[in-house]
Amino acid sequence: MTTTERSERREPAQNADERAMLEGWLDYHRQTLAWKCEGLTDAQLRTASVQPSELTLMGLVRHMAEVERIWFRQVLAGEDAGPLYFSDEDPDGEFHLTEADTWAEAYATWRAEIETGRRNTAGLGLDDLSKGLDKSGEEPFSLRWIYTHMIEEYARHNGHADLVRERVDGATGD
């Protein structure tokens, strides 16, 4: 996240319509995660919270790239977009970092998935249904449900990011 992006991090208007409110909160939480990673080296971004946890800021960004991909490409649009970092053999692959993994790659991948998600939601109404179905294979998801779920997902992981960032360099804040 650049300094300009951080300065643009604002809560949505209190009187926005529902779509603007949902998209505003989702963007706010996306910006919050980027802010939590701002100014750190790749080594710091690979620093785990506490042993034996493998939870890192870079891992969280990679995880959210996967989440964006799953919900806005696979579920909403029905795209055949395979996983980025995990596999059947390594279901938590996004959190298994090596020295070869870089912030530049993780950030670019995450941002690309966000932009694809924006394209896939453009022109849809909140009541429009996903092409993908729930785990039972019976029910689609409304765009409203997906947005709400994504806000919850980011909010939960931003709490993790707060703790990891404090562990890395002592920085705290909303």
C-alpha positions in Angstrom: 0.0 0.0 0.0 1.4 3.4 -0.9 1.2 6.4 1.3 -1.5 7.8 -1.0 -3.6 4.6 -0.6 -3.3 4.8 3.2 -4.4 8.4 3.3 -7.5 7.3 1.2 -8.5 4.7 3.8 -11.8 5.9 5.0 -14.9 4.4 6.4 -17.8 4.4 4.0 -20.3 7.2 4.2 -22.8 6.7 7.0 -25.7 7.3 4.7 -24.5 5.4 1.6 -26.9 3.1 -0.2 -26.5 -0.6 0.5 -24.2 -1.4 -2.5 -21.9 1.5 -1.8 -21.9 0.6 1.9 -21.0 -3.1 1.3 -18.3 -2.2 -1.3 -17.0 0.6 0.9 -16.5 -1.6 3.9 -14.9 -4.3 1.8 -12.5 -1.8 0.3 -11.8 -0.4 3.8 -10.9 -3.8 5.1 -8.7 -4.5 2.0 -6.9 -1.3 2.6 -6.5 -2.1 6.3 -4.7 -5.4 5.5 -2.4 -3.6 3.1 -1.7 -0.9 5.7 -0.8 -3.6 8.3 1.9 -4.8 5.9 3.2 -1.3 4.9 6.9 -0.5 5.5 8.1 -4.0 6.3 10.8 -6.0 4.6 10.1 -9.4 3.1 11.8 -11.0 6.1 9.5 -9.2 8.5 6.4 -10.1 6.4 7.5 -13.7 6.7 7.8 -13.5 10.5 5.4 -15.8 12.2 3.2 -14.5 15.1 4.4 -17.1 17.7 5.6 -20.6 17.5 4.3 -23.1 16.4 2.0 -20.9 14.3 2.9 -20.2 10.7 0.7 -17.2 10.6 2.5 -14.3 8.9 1.4 -11.0 7.2 2.6 -12.3 3.8 0.7 -15.5 4.4 -2.5 -13.6 5.3 -2.2 -11.6 2.0 -1.7 -14.8 0.0 -4.7 -16.3 1.9 -6.8 -13.3 1.0 -5.8 -13.6 -2.6 -7.1 -17.2 -2.5 -10.3 -16.1 -0.8 -10.9 -13.3 -3.4 -10.3 -15.8 -6.2 -12.6 -18.5 -4.7 -15.5 -16.2 -4.0 -15.4 -13.7 -7.0 -14.1 -16.0 -9.7 -15.0 -19.6 -8.8 -18.2 -19.2 -6.9 -19.7 -15.9 -8.3 -18.6 -16.2 -11.9 -18.3 -19.9 -12.2 -14.7 -19.6 -13.5 -12.4 -22.6 -13.6 -9.7 -20.8 -11.6 -7.5 -23.2 -9.7 -5.8 -22.4 -6.5 -2.8 -20.1 -6.4 -0.8 -21.3 -3.4 -2.5 -24.4 -1.9 -3.1 -27.9 -3.2 -4.6 -31.2 -2.1 -1.2 -32.2 -0.8 -0.7 -28.8 1.0 -4.1 -27.3 1.9 -2.5 -24.5 3.8 0.1 -23.7 1.2 -0.5 -20.0 1.2 0.9 -19.9 4.8 4.0 -22.1 3.9 6.5 -19.5 2.9 10.0 -19.8 1.7 12.8 -17.4 1.2 11.9 -17.3 -2.5 8.4 -15.9 -1.7 8.3 -12.1 -2.1 6.0 -9.4 -1.0 6.1 -8.0 -4.5 4.6 -11.2 -5.9 2.1 -11.7 -3.1 0.9 -8.1 -3.2 0.6 -8.1 -7.1 -1.3 -11.4 -7.0 -3.7 -10.2 -4.3 -4.3 -6.8 -6.1 -4.9 -8.7 -9.4 -7.5 -10.9 -7.7 -9.2 -7.8 -6.2 -9.4 -6.2 -9.6 -10.8 -9.4 -11.2 -13.4 -9.5 -8.4 -14.4 -5.9 -9.1 -14.8 -6.7 -12.8 -16.9 -9.8 -12.0 -19.3 -7.9 -9.8 -19.7 -4.9 -12.1 -23.2 -4.8 -13.5 -24.6 -7.3 -11.0 -27.3 -6.5 -8.5 -27.0 -7.5 -4.9 -29.8 -10.1 -5.4 -28.1 -11.7 -8.4 -27.0 -15.2 -7.7 -23.7 -17.0 -8.1 -23.0 -19.6 -10.8 -21.3 -21.7 -8.2 -23.3 -23.5 -5.5 -22.9 -24.1 -1.8 -21.2 -27.3 -0.4 -24.4 -29.2 -0.7 -24.5 -28.4 -4.4 -28.1 -27.0 -4.1 -28.0 -23.3 -3.4 -26.3 -20.4 -5.1 -25.2 -17.3 -3.2 -26.4 -13.8 -3.7 -23.8 -11.1 -4.3 -25.0 -9.5 -1.1 -24.1 -12.7 0.8 -20.7 -12.9 -0.8 -19.9 -9.2 0.0 -21.0 -9.7 3.6 -18.9 -12.9 3.9 -15.9 -11.1 2.4 -16.2 -8.3 4.9 -16.3 -10.8 7.7 -13.3 -12.7 6.3 -11.2 -9.5 6.1 -12.3 -8.2 9.5 -11.3 -11.5 11.2 -8.0 -11.7 9.4 -7.3 -8.0 10.0 -7.5 -8.8 13.7 -4.8 -11.5 13.2 -2.8 -8.9 11.2 -2.9 -6.5 14.1 -1.4 -9.1 16.4 1.3 -10.2 13.9 2.3 -6.7 13.1 2.6 -5.9 16.8 4.8 -9.0 17.2 7.0 -7.9 14.2 7.8 -4.3 15.2 5.5 -3.2 18.0 3.2 -1.2 15.7 -0.4 -1.0 16.8 -3.5 0.8 15.7 -6.8 0.2 14.0 
